[in-house]
């Protein structure tokens, strides 16, 4: 099944998946517009992004910036659920940052330059009393591990649960009836 292409709410360009380092050694899979450089964050992802990664994602491509067509407009809708985006203000973010938020899924969209403002605003807050975070594996290693992980080879042998209580047919029928009914309805009506 082919995934639906996500579109940038700002300019309508294709959003491409990019990896970014996050706090606690995690890696985020974000969506970034190849045309305008805007970044889409699913719920809470922005708050886990490391400041140096924010600066890396927000670099200015002068060729793309010079070729940017101001008449290109996006839909202004969430790339995940197609709901119109609203302006968003958060006390943890700079007051002059122009953020768009989806009221349905709580995703956040930042235009080029907004990510740098966010990183600069958070830097003094994170610098005070910050302990050195242990360096984990590099982002390339984590991406390769994520790609290489094949869970189809992992099998768990089935073993019946050892239980003293007998299985009662009436209880089993009561528990399975809604599931069987749902399967039959899907088969009949192709839901």
C-alpha positions as CSV (number, residue, x, y, z in Angstrom):
1,X,0.0,0.0,0.0
2,X,1.5,3.3,-1.0
3,X,1.7,6.1,1.6
4,X,-0.1,9.3,0.8
5,X,2.3,12.1,0.0
6,X,2.4,14.8,2.6
7,X,2.3,18.4,1.4
8,X,3.8,21.5,3.0
9,X,1.0,23.7,4.4
10,X,3.0,26.8,3.6
11,X,4.0,26.4,-0.1
12,X,2.4,23.1,-1.2
13,X,5.8,21.3,-1.8
14,X,6.4,17.7,-1.0
15,X,7.4,16.9,2.6
16,X,10.3,14.5,2.8
17,X,11.3,12.4,5.8
18,X,14.4,13.6,7.6
19,X,16.1,12.2,10.7
20,X,17.1,14.5,13.7
21,X,18.8,13.8,17.0
22,X,16.6,14.2,20.0
23,X,17.1,14.2,23.8
24,X,17.9,11.0,25.7
25,X,19.6,9.5,22.6
26,X,16.4,9.2,20.6
27,X,16.0,9.9,16.9
28,X,13.0,11.8,15.5
29,X,11.6,11.2,12.0
30,X,10.4,14.6,10.9
31,X,8.9,15.9,7.6
32,X,10.7,18.8,5.9
33,X,9.7,20.7,2.7
34,X,12.3,20.4,0.0
35,X,11.0,23.7,-1.6
36,X,10.7,26.2,1.3
37,X,12.5,24.4,4.1
38,X,9.6,24.4,6.5
39,X,9.5,21.5,9.0
40,X,6.4,19.6,10.3
41,X,6.6,18.1,13.8
42,X,4.1,15.6,15.0
43,X,2.7,16.0,18.6
44,X,5.5,16.7,21.1
45,X,8.4,16.1,18.7
46,X,9.5,19.8,18.7
47,X,10.1,19.7,22.4
48,X,12.5,16.8,22.2
49,X,14.6,18.2,19.3
50,X,18.2,19.0,20.2
51,X,19.1,22.7,19.6
52,X,22.1,21.9,17.3
53,X,19.7,19.7,15.2
54,X,17.3,22.6,15.0
55,X,20.1,24.7,13.5
56,X,21.1,22.0,11.1
57,X,17.6,21.5,9.8
58,X,17.1,25.3,9.4
59,X,20.1,26.0,7.2
60,X,19.4,28.4,4.4
61,X,19.8,27.1,0.9
62,X,20.5,30.3,-1.0
63,X,19.8,28.8,-4.4
64,X,16.4,27.5,-3.3
65,X,15.7,30.8,-1.5
66,X,16.5,32.8,-4.7
67,X,14.3,30.5,-6.8
68,X,11.4,30.6,-4.4
69,X,8.2,31.7,-6.1
70,X,6.1,33.9,-3.7
71,X,2.9,33.1,-5.6
72,X,3.1,29.4,-4.6
73,X,0.7,28.9,-1.7
74,X,0.0,25.8,0.3
75,X,-3.4,24.7,1.5
76,X,-2.8,25.9,5.1
77,X,-4.0,22.5,6.2
78,X,-2.4,19.8,8.4
79,X,-0.3,17.4,6.2
80,X,-1.3,14.5,8.5
81,X,-5.1,15.0,8.8
82,X,-6.1,17.8,6.4
83,X,-7.6,20.1,9.1
84,X,-7.0,23.9,8.8
85,X,-4.1,25.0,10.9
86,X,-4.4,27.7,13.5
87,X,-1.8,30.2,14.9
88,X,-0.1,28.9,18.0
89,X,1.5,30.7,20.9
90,X,3.4,28.8,23.6
91,X,5.2,30.4,26.6
92,X,8.0,28.0,26.1
93,X,8.6,29.3,22.6
94,X,9.7,32.8,21.4
95,X,6.8,35.3,21.2
96,X,7.8,36.3,17.6
97,X,7.8,32.8,16.3
98,X,5.1,32.1,13.7
99,X,3.9,28.6,14.5
100,X,1.0,26.8,13.0
101,X,-0.8,24.1,14.9
102,X,-3.3,21.4,14.0
103,X,-6.2,21.5,16.4
104,X,-6.9,17.8,15.6
105,X,-3.5,16.0,16.0
106,X,-1.5,18.8,17.7
107,X,1.2,18.8,15.1
108,X,3.3,21.9,14.6
109,X,4.5,23.6,11.4
110,X,7.5,25.9,11.4
111,X,8.6,28.0,8.5
112,X,12.3,28.4,7.6
113,X,13.9,30.6,10.2
114,X,11.4,29.8,12.9
115,X,13.4,26.7,14.0
116,X,16.5,28.9,14.5
117,X,14.5,31.3,16.7
118,X,13.2,28.3,18.7
119,X,16.8,27.0,19.2
120,X,18.1,30.4,20.2
121,X,15.3,30.9,22.7
122,X,15.8,27.5,24.3
123,X,19.6,27.6,24.5
124,X,19.8,29.8,27.7
125,X,17.0,27.8,29.3
126,X,18.8,24.5,28.7
127,X,22.3,25.8,29.5
128,X,21.6,26.5,33.2
129,X,22.3,23.5,35.3
130,X,22.6,21.2,32.4
131,X,24.5,17.9,32.9
132,X,26.6,16.6,30.1
133,X,24.5,14.2,28.1
134,X,26.3,11.0,27.3
135,X,27.0,10.6,23.7
136,X,25.2,7.6,22.2
137,X,25.6,6.0,18.8
138,X,25.6,8.4,15.8
139,X,22.5,9.2,13.8
140,X,23.7,7.2,10.8
141,X,24.2,4.1,13.0
142,X,20.7,4.5,14.4
143,X,19.2,4.9,10.9
144,X,21.0,1.8,9.7
145,X,19.9,-0.2,12.7
146,X,16.3,0.9,12.2
147,X,16.4,-0.1,8.5
148,X,18.1,-3.4,9.3
149,X,15.7,-4.5,12.1
150,X,13.7,-7.3,10.6
151,X,11.0,-8.5,13.1
152,X,9.7,-11.1,10.7
153,X,12.5,-13.5,11.6
154,X,11.6,-13.3,15.3
155,X,9.1,-16.0,16.3
156,X,7.7,-16.9,19.6
157,X,6.6,-20.5,20.0
158,X,3.0,-20.9,21.0
159,X,2.3,-22.6,24.2
160,X,-1.1,-22.9,25.9
161,X,-1.4,-21.1,29.2
162,X,-1.4,-23.4,32.1
163,X,-4.4,-22.6,34.1
164,X,-6.5,-24.6,36.5
165,X,-9.7,-23.0,35.5
166,X,-11.6,-24.8,32.6
167,X,-12.6,-22.9,29.5
168,X,-16.3,-22.3,29.6
169,X,-18.0,-22.4,26.2
170,X,-20.5,-19.8,27.1
171,X,-17.8,-17.3,28.2
172,X,-15.8,-18.0,25.0
173,X,-18.9,-17.4,22.8
174,X,-19.7,-14.2,24.6
175,X,-16.1,-12.9,24.1
176,X,-15.8,-14.1,20.5
177,X,-19.3,-13.1,19.2
178,X,-18.5,-9.4,18.6
179,X,-15.2,-10.3,16.8
180,X,-16.9,-12.9,14.6
181,X,-19.8,-10.5,13.8
182,X,-17.3,-7.8,12.8
183,X,-15.4,-10.2,10.5
184,X,-18.6,-11.4,8.8
185,X,-19.8,-7.8,8.3
186,X,-16.5,-6.9,6.7
187,X,-16.7,-10.0,4.4
188,X,-20.2,-9.2,3.4
189,X,-20.1,-5.5,2.9
190,X,-16.3,-5.1,2.1
191,X,-15.9,-2.5,4.8
